[in-house]
Amino acid sequence: GLSEYATRVLLEAGLGAGIVKLKDGCYSNTKTAWFLLHDAVTRANLDFTQDVNYLGLDRLERALETGKPEGLKVFGDWPTLYRALAHFPPKVRESWLAFDHYYSDAAFPDALKIVFADSPKQLLDIGGNTGKWALQCLRNDPDVRVTLLDLPGQLKMAQRTLTEAGMIGRAAFHEGDLLDPSSPIPGGFSAIWMSQFLDCFSEAQIVSILKRCRAALGIAGKIYILEPFWDRQKYDAGAFSLQMTSLYFTAMANGNSRMYETGRFLELVTEAGLAVAAQHDHLGTGHTLLVCKAA
């Protein structure tokens, strides 16, 4: 818990009423303090806010004016956060990954069952990040081969993850920057997977990426899109939190994307020449899995 000195400072400053309480001459943590210290989602959100966003959000207004992640400049001269991620200070990178993984990891078990109901043999993981999803796929089906497509820094993290797990033999790695509309996507896959990936792009960029995914599909292949749409949340607080996450995308990530509403996102899917074969809501903490195929 909090040290006695820190507790006394908070109380004397009038800042500790919700964190600590004094009873019979002894200090103890309140329920609020317990959540701050031990609750996984509270820690993930607060560390993400403190370590990744706090300083950069001061430049939000400038980011809105330019359409660029002006807040990212607190970490250096990078075009997007995704280019910068592998080069972040360790604590910043750790907090970003913990936030990202907390939400996606909870949805993975249910999504895995849906994806492998069709027994795909060649799966493309776009935005493979640290390789956590690829690792689950390889462990789930001994016959599947997974190709990860991402930026160089992220691919190095994924290679380390799969090597340490002894799964590197059925994995391949393809370097690519899908912000470049001329960047090709390798073809012939029975399944293409994107988890919390397309919300990192503007509407025009999403359509461009999905068109390239459509071209990369094998016969009867499917595209699986896992996203936390703000209008598909069970609780208003969840919807509001996702809407406010759009400020992170504007100030820090890329300057032009956001958390999407389902209806608008489905219009982009249609514009890319795809049709939604199935929609699975409420996976994990509030994700939706769209199963798409060529229209």
C-alpha positions as CSV (number, residue, x, y, z in Angstrom):
1,G,0.0,0.0,0.0
2,L,1.0,3.6,0.3
3,S,3.7,4.6,2.7
4,E,2.8,6.5,5.9
5,Y,4.7,9.5,4.7
6,A,3.0,9.5,1.3
7,T,-0.3,9.0,3.0
8,R,0.2,12.0,5.3
9,V,1.3,14.2,2.5
10,L,-1.8,13.3,0.5
11,L,-4.1,14.0,3.4
12,E,-2.5,17.3,4.4
13,A,-2.7,18.4,0.7
14,G,-6.4,17.5,0.7
15,L,-5.8,15.0,-2.1
16,G,-6.1,11.7,-0.3
17,A,-9.7,11.5,0.9
18,G,-10.7,8.9,-1.7
19,I,-7.4,7.0,-1.5
20,V,-6.7,6.5,2.2
21,K,-8.7,6.7,5.5
22,L,-7.7,7.3,9.1
23,K,-9.4,5.2,11.8
24,D,-8.2,4.7,15.4
25,G,-4.9,6.4,14.6
26,C,-4.1,4.1,11.7
27,Y,-4.1,4.7,7.9
28,S,-5.5,2.2,5.5
29,N,-6.4,2.0,1.9
30,T,-9.9,2.7,0.7
31,K,-11.6,0.6,-2.0
32,T,-10.5,3.2,-4.5
33,A,-6.9,2.7,-3.5
34,W,-7.2,-1.1,-3.8
35,F,-8.4,-0.8,-7.4
36,L,-5.5,1.6,-8.2
37,L,-3.0,-0.8,-6.8
38,H,-4.4,-4.2,-7.8
39,D,-7.2,-4.1,-10.5
40,A,-5.8,-5.0,-13.9
41,V,-8.0,-2.8,-16.0
42,T,-7.5,0.2,-13.7
43,R,-3.8,-0.2,-13.8
44,A,-3.7,-0.7,-17.6
45,N,-5.8,2.4,-18.2
46,L,-4.0,4.6,-15.7
47,D,-0.5,3.6,-16.8
48,F,-1.5,4.1,-20.5
49,T,-2.8,7.5,-19.7
50,Q,0.2,8.5,-17.5
51,D,3.1,7.0,-19.5
52,V,1.9,7.2,-23.1
53,N,-0.6,10.1,-23.3
54,Y,-0.3,12.6,-20.5
55,L,2.4,15.0,-21.9
56,G,1.4,14.6,-25.5
57,L,-2.3,15.4,-25.0
58,D,-1.3,19.0,-24.3
59,R,-0.9,19.2,-28.1
60,L,-4.3,17.9,-28.9
61,E,-5.6,21.2,-30.3
62,R,-2.6,21.4,-32.7
63,A,-3.2,17.8,-33.8
64,L,-6.8,18.6,-34.6
65,E,-5.6,21.5,-36.8
66,T,-3.0,19.6,-38.7
67,G,-4.4,16.0,-38.8
68,K,-1.0,14.8,-37.5
69,P,0.0,13.2,-34.1
70,E,1.5,16.3,-32.7
71,G,1.6,14.9,-29.2
72,L,3.9,12.1,-30.4
73,K,6.7,14.7,-30.6
74,V,7.3,14.3,-26.9
75,F,9.0,11.0,-27.8
76,G,10.8,12.1,-30.9
77,D,10.2,12.9,-34.6
78,W,8.0,10.0,-35.8
79,P,5.3,10.0,-38.4
80,T,3.1,7.6,-36.4
81,L,3.2,5.9,-33.0
82,Y,3.5,2.5,-34.7
83,R,6.8,3.5,-36.2
84,A,7.9,4.7,-32.8
85,L,6.7,1.9,-30.6
86,A,9.8,-0.4,-30.8
87,H,11.9,2.7,-29.9
88,F,9.9,3.9,-26.9
89,P,11.5,4.0,-23.5
90,P,10.9,0.6,-21.9
91,K,8.2,1.8,-19.4
92,V,6.3,3.7,-22.1
93,R,6.3,0.7,-24.4
94,E,5.4,-1.7,-21.5
95,S,2.4,0.5,-20.6
96,W,1.2,0.7,-24.3
97,L,1.4,-3.0,-24.8
98,A,-0.3,-3.8,-21.4
99,F,-3.2,-1.5,-22.5
100,D,-3.4,-3.0,-25.9
101,H,-3.2,-6.6,-24.8
102,Y,-5.6,-6.3,-21.8
103,Y,-8.5,-5.7,-24.2
104,S,-7.6,-8.0,-27.1
105,D,-6.5,-10.9,-24.9
106,A,-9.9,-11.2,-23.3
107,A,-11.5,-11.7,-26.7
108,F,-9.0,-14.1,-28.1
109,P,-10.4,-17.4,-26.7
110,D,-13.9,-16.8,-28.2
111,A,-12.5,-15.5,-31.4
112,L,-10.2,-18.5,-31.7
113,K,-13.1,-20.9,-31.7
114,I,-14.9,-18.9,-34.5
115,V,-11.8,-18.6,-36.7
116,F,-10.8,-22.3,-36.4
117,A,-14.3,-23.6,-37.0
118,D,-13.3,-23.4,-40.7
119,S,-9.9,-25.0,-40.0
120,P,-7.8,-22.5,-42.0
121,K,-4.4,-23.8,-43.0
122,Q,-2.8,-20.5,-44.1
123,L,-3.5,-17.6,-41.9
124,L,-2.3,-14.0,-42.3
125,D,-2.0,-12.0,-39.1
126,I,-2.0,-8.3,-40.2
127,G,-0.6,-6.1,-37.4
128,G,0.9,-9.1,-35.6
129,N,2.4,-6.9,-32.9
130,T,4.2,-9.1,-30.3
131,G,2.9,-12.4,-31.8
132,K,0.4,-13.2,-29.0
133,W,-2.5,-14.1,-31.4
134,A,-0.2,-16.0,-33.8
135,L,1.1,-18.0,-30.9
136,Q,-2.4,-19.0,-29.8
137,C,-3.3,-20.0,-33.4
138,L,-0.2,-22.2,-33.7
139,R,-0.9,-23.9,-30.4
140,N,-4.5,-24.4,-31.3
141,D,-3.9,-26.2,-34.6
142,P,-0.7,-28.1,-35.3
143,D,-1.5,-27.9,-39.1
144,V,-1.9,-24.2,-39.5
145,R,0.9,-21.9,-40.7
146,V,0.8,-18.2,-39.8
147,T,2.3,-15.3,-41.6
148,L,2.7,-12.1,-39.7
149,L,2.7,-8.7,-41.5
150,D,3.9,-5.7,-39.6
151,L,6.5,-3.0,-39.3
152,P,10.1,-4.1,-38.7
153,G,10.2,-3.3,-34.9
154,Q,7.0,-5.2,-34.2
155,L,8.1,-8.2,-36.3
156,K,11.3,-8.5,-34.1
157,M,9.1,-8.6,-31.0
158,A,6.9,-11.3,-32.6
159,Q,9.9,-13.4,-33.7
160,R,11.2,-13.3,-30.1
161,T,7.8,-14.4,-28.8
162,L,7.4,-17.3,-31.2
163,T,11.1,-18.4,-30.9
164,E,10.8,-18.6,-27.1
165,A,7.6,-20.6,-27.4
166,G,9.2,-23.1,-29.9
167,M,6.7,-22.2,-32.6
168,I,8.9,-20.3,-35.0
169,G,9.0,-23.2,-37.5
170,R,5.4,-22.7,-38.7
171,A,5.6,-18.9,-38.8
172,A,6.7,-16.6,-41.6
173,F,7.2,-12.8,-41.4
174,H,6.4,-10.2,-44.0
175,E,7.5,-6.6,-43.5
176,G,5.1,-4.0,-44.8
177,D,3.7,-0.5,-44.1
178,L,0.0,-0.5,-45.0
179,L,-0.1,3.3,-44.8
180,D,1.5,3.1,-48.2
181,P,-1.3,2.3,-50.7
182,S,1.2,0.6,-53.0
183,S,2.4,-1.8,-50.3
184,P,1.1,-5.2,-51.4
185,I,-0.4,-7.9,-49.2
186,P,0.9,-11.5,-49.9
187,G,-1.9,-13.7,-51.3
188,G,-3.3,-17.1,-51.1
189,F,-4.6,-17.1,-47.5
190,S,-7.7,-18.9,-46.3
191,A,-8.0,-16.5,-43.4
192,I,-6.8,-12.9,-42.8
193,W,-6.9,-11.7,-39.3
194,M,-6.8,-8.1,-38.0
195,S,-7.2,-7.4,-34.3
196,Q,-7.6,-3.8,-33.1
197,F,-5.8,-2.8,-36.3
198,L,-8.2,-0.9,-38.6
199,D,-9.1,1.6,-36.0
200,C,-5.6,2.8,-36.4
201,F,-6.4,4.3,-39.9
202,S,-8.6,6.9,-41.5
203,E,-11.7,5.9,-43.5
204,A,-10.0,6.1,-46.9
205,Q,-7.0,4.1,-45.5
206,I,-9.4,1.4,-44.2
207,V,-11.0,1.0,-47.6
208,S,-7.6,0.8,-49.2
209,I,-6.4,-1.9,-46.8
210,L,-9.6,-3.9,-47.1
211,K,-9.4,-3.9,-50.9
212,R,-5.9,-5.2,-50.7
213,C,-7.0,-7.9,-48.3
214,R,-9.8,-8.9,-50.6
215,A,-7.3,-9.4,-53.4
216,A,-5.1,-11.5,-51.1
217,L,-7.8,-14.0,-50.2
218,G,-7.7,-17.5,-51.5
219,I,-10.8,-19.3,-52.8
220,A,-13.6,-19.1,-50.2
221,G,-11.2,-17.3,-47.9
222,K,-12.5,-15.1,-45.1
223,I,-11.4,-11.8,-43.4
224,Y,-11.8,-11.6,-39.6
225,I,-11.9,-8.1,-38.1
226,L,-11.9,-7.8,-34.3
227,E,-12.8,-4.3,-33.1
228,P,-14.3,-2.6,-30.0
229,F,-17.1,-0.5,-31.7
230,W,-18.3,2.1,-29.2
231,D,-22.0,1.6,-30.1
232,R,-21.9,-2.2,-29.4
233,Q,-20.9,-1.9,-25.7
234,K,-23.1,-3.2,-22.9
235,Y,-22.7,-0.2,-20.7
236,D,-22.7,3.6,-21.4
237,A,-19.4,4.0,-19.5
238,G,-17.8,1.6,-21.9
239,A,-19.1,3.5,-24.9
240,F,-17.9,6.8,-23.4
241,S,-14.4,5.4,-22.7
242,L,-14.0,4.2,-26.2
243,Q,-15.2,7.5,-27.6
244,M,-12.6,9.3,-25.5
245,T,-9.9,6.9,-26.8
246,S,-10.3,8.7,-30.1
247,L,-8.4,11.6,-28.5
248,Y,-5.4,9.3,-28.2
249,F,-5.5,8.4,-31.9
250,T,-5.7,12.1,-32.8
251,A,-3.0,13.4,-30.5
252,M,-0.6,10.5,-30.2
253,A,-1.2,7.6,-32.7
254,N,-1.6,9.0,-36.2
255,G,-3.7,12.2,-36.1
256,N,-6.6,11.0,-38.3
257,S,-8.3,7.8,-37.0
258,R,-10.7,7.1,-34.2
259,M,-12.8,4.4,-32.5
260,Y,-15.6,3.6,-35.0
261,E,-19.3,3.2,-34.8
262,T,-20.6,-0.1,-36.3
263,G,-22.8,1.4,-39.0
264,R,-20.2,3.6,-40.5
265,F,-17.5,0.8,-40.4
266,L,-19.8,-1.6,-42.2
267,E,-20.2,1.0,-45.0
268,L,-16.5,1.0,-45.4
269,V,-16.5,-2.8,-45.6
270,T,-19.1,-2.6,-48.4
271,E,-17.1,0.1,-50.2
272,A,-14.1,-2.2,-50.2
273,G,-16.1,-4.9,-52.1
274,L,-16.7,-7.2,-49.1
275,A,-19.8,-8.6,-47.4
276,V,-20.3,-9.4,-43.7
277,A,-21.1,-13.1,-43.4
278,A,-21.4,-13.0,-39.6
279,Q,-21.2,-10.5,-36.7
280,H,-20.3,-11.7,-33.2
281,D,-20.8,-9.1,-30.5
282,H,-19.7,-8.9,-26.8
283,L,-16.5,-11.0,-27.1
284,G,-14.2,-10.4,-24.1
285,T,-14.6,-7.0,-22.6
286,G,-16.7,-5.6,-25.5
287,H,-15.3,-6.6,-28.9
288,T,-17.1,-7.4,-32.1
289,L,-15.8,-10.0,-34.6
290,L,-16.8,-9.3,-38.2
291,V,-16.4,-12.3,-40.5
292,C,-16.2,-11.0,-44.1
293,K,-16.0,-12.5,-47.5
294,A,-15.7,-11.2,-51.1
295,A,-19.0,-9.7,-52.2
